[in-house]
Amino acid sequence: MDESVDPRIRDAALPFLQGRTSVLDFRGDFHAAVQAITKDRPLRGLEIDLFDVLGEWEATIVERRPDVVDRMRRIARDAAASQHEVEP
């Protein structure tokens, strides 16, 4: 499976991981990146995982959100660390 992540996803994840933005801000930045990416290709790998965990966060009751946010941070950390192959 291709674990490379579009740089726009990494750009959205880094401020969230550094504590400079909230989950709400990350969600907005992530969805803006997704809109741009999906004009050219479908999401893949960790991009889908982040999409899914953000959807889970939206649907989760407040008491369970900390666990979902922890999982979101782990996925975002993996996404931020991924290497993107430059496509011609």
C-alpha positions, 0 to 999 in steps of 0.5 A: 500500500502506498503510504505517501501523503499529499503535502497539503495533508501534512501541512494541515497536520503539522500545526495540529500536532504542534498544538497550534490549532484545535481539532476544529481547525485541523478538520477545516484545513484537512477538508480544504486539502481533501477538496483540492486533492480529490480534484485529481485523484482519490484519497489513499492510505493514511489520507483515508484513515484521517478522513475516517477518524475525523468523521468518527470524532464528529459522530462521537459523544464528548466523553469518548472524544479524547480517545478518538483524538489520541488515535487522530494524533497517531494517524496525523503523526504518521501522515506528517512523517510520510514521504511524498513522491513527486508525481510528474 
